[in-house]
Amino acid sequence: MKFFHSSDADFESKFLQLVKRSDNDMSAVMPVVAGIIDEIRKDGDSALFAQIAKFDKFSVTGKNDIIIDVKEMEAAYNSLDNALRVALNLAYDRIKSYHERTKPSDWTYKDEHDILLGAKYTAVDRAGLYIPGGKAAYPSSLLMNAIPAIVAGVKEIVVCTPAPNGKVNTLLLAAMHLCGIKIAFKVGGASAIAAMAYGTETVPKVDVITGPGNIYVATAKKLVYGDVNIDMIAGPSEIGVIADDSADPRHIAIDMLSQAEHDEIASAFLITPVEAFARAVQRHIEDELKTLKREPIAGASIRNKAAIIVAKDLKECFALMNELAVEHLEIATNDALSYIDDVTHAGAIFFGHFTPEAMGDYLAGPNHTLPTGGSARFYSPLGVENFMKRTSLISLNAKGISELGNACMKLADAEGLGAHKRSVAVRLEALK
């Protein structure tokens, strides 16, 4: 794995490559994805069924072959062993409780001109959730996408998930039942995004699409944005750790591997001011890697995408990590919370020696659908507001238009918009 010192003569150029880690070459897949979308827009179900046969490797003779039955969801939930069912319900309750606290409220006020101003928040009518199912199935992603939509008050939630050979993961089905999902389909990739964005005879058109996926999914979301809303363009998972020698190097090594095991192109970064600690983490990564079931995946990630950086002090650690703007940031120091103001860009921050990132993945409460690849500079985690829209409220009375009308007419006249000016003028005339 890469091992740098911030004092290296060529450090700046090497670090820049880490910052650019998510330069996904969408241009390479854009023609394929655009073709998939165009086929579904034109031919609906017939194109969708053909694409499922091609990409998900199971034959579709009609819509019933891709519809996930609610009875199947219920049966899956009931089949879980008690401990797993309890854990799933605990995650649901904690995620819901957190997101209920974030739901925006309507507000109004009257200004000095007696004008009422404010905002009203309403949920979208129908949300589409894309739940990955390629290298692994992620029931936790179903909870993290469905629960904020439920809290927002979305009337109808549509789920699409890949079903290789027509099979859906049992725990994912159980999570659908727990979330009260009534509409779900066995369809993955760009085909799912296109179907939800434009609708087919079977899959209904939605207003917003959320959920992570591979480069084909990300490219499809980018192409349909504007016809529907999306949450973000997500890339491979990643973790950044700032730690000193108060941390256990084995713990940090395992935390880095917890992201590396997601994908061969997932990233894991450690920045520390202590070289001996950095070397200890490196050794533990090598040892722990051998024990992982997903060692081939995690190993490729560590070799190609991981890096350990020795900085001159903690101040430089934070400066460098802010440049990386990572999805998950662990601060593994004593008094970790005291550094909260030193972080300007991160999807989620995990403070202290007993807060592994995995707790956030499953049941801490905040959403695990987070900005990746440096997009934490401008994106926020998925939340209730992604399933709502804000409408401005404005109400003038005679006092308000009398006091502000002339200024409005001046501005309209300056822009050459006569009807705008006149719409105010006729009301002022009516008050005389």
N, C-alpha and C positions, 0 to 999 in steps of 0.2 A: 504494500500500500504506500501511498505518497507520504513522505515525511519531510516537512519544511521547517526552516527557521525564518522568522520575519526579518532577520538580519542578513539572510543570504543575498548575494549580489543580484541574482536573477529572480528574487522572490516576487517582485511586482508582476512580472509576466506570468509566472506560474499561478499566482493567486487570481489573476484575471481569468484564467481558464476555469477556475472553480466558480467564479462569479457567473461565468457564461455557461454553466453546466447544463442549462435547460434549453439551449438553442435548438429546439426541435425542428427538424427539417420537414415542415408540413408540406412544402412544395412537392416533395417526393410522393406523398400519398394523396395530395389534393385532387388530381384527376380521377383517381379511383373513387374517392369519397364523393366527389361531385357527381360522378356517374351513378353511384348508388342512390343518392338523393334524388336525382332527376328521374330515375326509373320509378321510384316510389311515388313521386309527385304525379307522374304520368299514369302509371298502371296500378297503383294502390296495392291491394292484397296479392294480386298475381305476381308482382315484382317482389313483394315482401316474402312470399312463400318460397320463391325461387332462390332468393338470397339466403334464407334460413337453411335451405337444403345445401347450399354451397358452402356457407361459412360455419354453421352450427352442426352440420352433418346429421340431420335427421329429416325424413320425408314429411311433407305437409300436404295433406289432401284437402283440408278445409280449416276454417277458423277454430274449430274445436281442438285441433291438434296443437294450437299455440296458446289457447286460453288456460290459465292456471285456475283450477276450480277452488272455490273457497272451502269446500269440504276437504280437499287435499291439504289446505293450510291448517284447518282445524285438527285433522288427523295427525299431522306432523307435530303440532303443538302438544297434543295429548300423548304422543309417543315418547316425548322427551323424558329422560330420567329426572327425578324430582329435583336434584341439586342443580342441574342445568336449567330447568324451568325457573327455579327460584332466582338463579343468577340473571337470566334473561329479563325477568320481571323487575329485578333490582335495577338493572341498567335502564330499562324503560322509565321507571319512576324517577330516577336521578336525572336523566336527560330531560324529561318533561318538566320537572321542577325547575331546573336551570333555565330552560327556554321560556317558561311562563314569566319569569322575572324580566325577560328582555323584550316582551311584546310591546310595541309602541302604542301610546294612547293618543286619542284625538285631543286637540287643544285649540283654544281661541283666546283672543284678548281684544280690547278696544284701545286704539291709540288716542293721541291728543286731539284728533279731528273727529272723534266718535265713530271711527271706521272699525268694523269688526273684521279681524283677520285671524287666520288659523289654518289648521290642517286636519284632514280626516283620513284615517287609514282603513283600507278594506282589503280583504284577501282576494287573490285571483280565484276564478271559478274552478279551474282545473290545473293541477300540477302533474308533471311527468317526472318520475324518479328513475334514473338509470343506476342499477346496482351491478357492479362487476361480478364476473363469474368465470374468469379465465384461468389463471394460474392457481387461484384459490377462490372460495366462496366467502363473501363478507356479509353475514347477517347484521353485524354491527353497523355497516353502511346503510342498511335499510332503516334501522332505528334512527340514525343520525340525520337521514334525509326526510323520513316520514314524520317524525315527531314535531319538528318546527312547522311543517305544513299543517299538522293537526292543530297545534297551538294557534297558528295564524287564522284558522277557521276555513281552510280550503274545503270546498264542497265535495270535490271529487279528486281522488289521488290515483294516478295510473302508474303502475310499476312495469318496467321492462328489465329482464335479466337474461344473459346468455344461458342456454340450456344444452350443453354439449350432449349430443345423442338423445336429446329430448328429456334429460334428467335435471331436476332442480334440487339443490342441496336441502336436506331436511330441516336444518336449523334456520335457513333463510325462509322456508315456508312457514315455520313456526313463528318467526319474527313478523311475517306478514299478517298472520292471524292475530297476534298480540296488538298490532297497530291498526287492526280493523280494515285491512286492505280488501277491497271488493273487486278491483279491476287490475289484473296482472297478466303479463304475456311472456312466453318463452321466445324472446328475440334479443339479440345482442348487437354490439358494434354500431357502426354508422347507420345500419338499417333501423335499429331501434330509435336512434335520434331523429332520423328522417320521418319515421312513422308517427312519432309523437309530435313532431313539429308541424306536419302537414295533414295528418290523419289518413287513414285508409278505411275500407269498408268495415274493418274489425277494430283497429286501434284508433281511439278518438284523438282528435287534435287537442293539444294542451296549450296553456298560456305561458308556462315557464318550465324549463328543464333543468334539473340539478343532478349531481352525482358524478363521480370520477370515472375515468376509463383510460384506455390506451390511446395512442396517437390518432387512430382512426376515429375514436369517439370524440377526442378533443378537437380534431379538425372538423368533424361534422357539426359540433356545437358552434364552432366559429362561423361556419358557413350558414347555419340557420338563424344565427343571432340577428335580431331585427324583425324577423317573422314571428319569433317567440323570444322571450327573455331567457337568459341562462344565468347560472350562478358564477362561474369562472371557467377559465381554460386551465384545467389541472394537468400537471405532469407527474413524473415519478415521485414517490415518497422520499422524504429526506429528514435527517436530524442533524442538529448542531449542538454541541456540548461545550460549555465553558466550565472548566473545573480546575481546582488547584489540588495540592496534596492533602487536603482535608477529606477528599473523596476517596472511595475505595476503587482502585483501578479496574478490578474485575467487574464491578457493577457498571462502570462506564463502558467497558468493552462489550458487555452483554446488551446494554442500551443501544449502542451503535449497531450491533448485529440485528437488533429487533427491527430496524428499518431496512438493513441490507437484505434480510430474508424476504422482503416483499417482492423485489424485482432485481434483475441483473443491472438495471440502470438507476436503481435507488442510490441516494447519496448519504454518506455519514461523515461528519466533520467533528474533530476535537480541536479546540484551541485552548492552550494552557500556558502559564508562564513557567512551569516547572518541567525541565527536560526529563528528569528521572521518572516523574509520574507519566509523562508521555510515552516513554519507552516501556514502562510497566503495562500501560493500556495496550500498546502494540503487541506485547507478548501474550497478554490474556486474550486478545482477539484471535490470535493464531491458535491458541489452545481451545477456546470455546467453539471456534468455527468447526472443529473436527467432530463435535458432539451434535451438531444440528442436522435434523432430518432434511432441511432445505439447504444443505451445505453447498451444492453446486450453484444455486442462485445467489446465496449470500456471499460465497467466495468470489464470484464474478463481480459483484457489487463492490466488495472490499478492494479487490485488485484494481478495478478500473475507475471507481467513483469515490472512494473514501480518501480522506486526508487527515493527517495530524499536523498541527502547526504549533510550534513553540514560539510564543510571543515574549516581549520583554517584560510585560507586566499585565495586570488584569485590565487596566484602562485600554491597552492596545488590543486585548482579547475582545472586548466589547466593540471597539471600533471596527475590527475586522469582521466580526460576526454580523454587525449591522450592514456591512457591505454585502454579505452573503444573503441576508434577509430570508432566513430559513423557515420552513414550514413548522417544525417542532424545535424549540430551543430549551435545553436543560441548563440550568445554572446550578452546578453542584459545588457549592462553597458553603462555608459557615455564614450565617446571616444573609442568605441568598436574596431574601426579599428586599434588602437594603439597596440592591442593584437595579430595582425595577425601572428607575428613571434613566438608567444607562442603556436600556434597550429601546430602539426606535422602530425597528422593523422585525417582526416575527409573527407567524400565524398563531402560535400558542406558546406560552412560557410555562415551564415546569420548574418550580423552585425547590431547592434543598436536596438532601441526601436520600429522602424516602419518597421521591415522586418520579418514578419511572414513566416514561412517555406512554407505555402500554396502558396505564390507568386512564389516560385521556382517550385512548382508542376505544375503550369499552364502556366505562361507567362513571368517570369522574363527574360528568355533567355537561361541560362545554362541548361544542360540536367538533368532531374530528375531520370534517370536510374542510380543508384548510388550503390557503394559497401556497403554491410550490414554485420552485425555480426562480426565486427572487421576487415573485409577484406579491409577496407580503408588503412590498413598498406601496401598493395601491389597492390591493384586495383585502377584504375582511373574511373571517370564517363564515361558513354557511350559517344562516340564522333565520329567525321568524320573519324578519324584514324581507328576505329573499322571496317570500311567498305573499307579500303584500305590496300595495302601491299607495303612495301618498297623493291625496288630492288637495289642492289649495282652496281655501275658503276666503271669500271677499264679500263684504256687504257695506255699501255706502248709503248714508242718508242725505238729506238736504244740506246739513251742515258740512259733511265731508266733501261733497262734490262742489259746494260753493267755495270752500277754502283751498281745494287742490285742483279744481277744474281748469283754471287759466294756465297753470303750469303744464298740465297734461296737453292742452291745446297747443301751447308753444312747441312742445316736443314733437307732437304729431305734424304740425305745420313744417317744422324743420326737416322732417323726413319725407315731406311731400305726400302725406296720406290724408287727403281731404275728408274722407268719410270718417276716419278716426276722430279728427278734430270736430267734425259736425255732430258726431254722436254725443259728445260732451256739451257742445254749444246748445243743442236743442233742449237739453235738460236744464241748463242754466237759464235759458230763456223762459222755460216753463215756471221757473221759481220767481220770476219778476212780477 
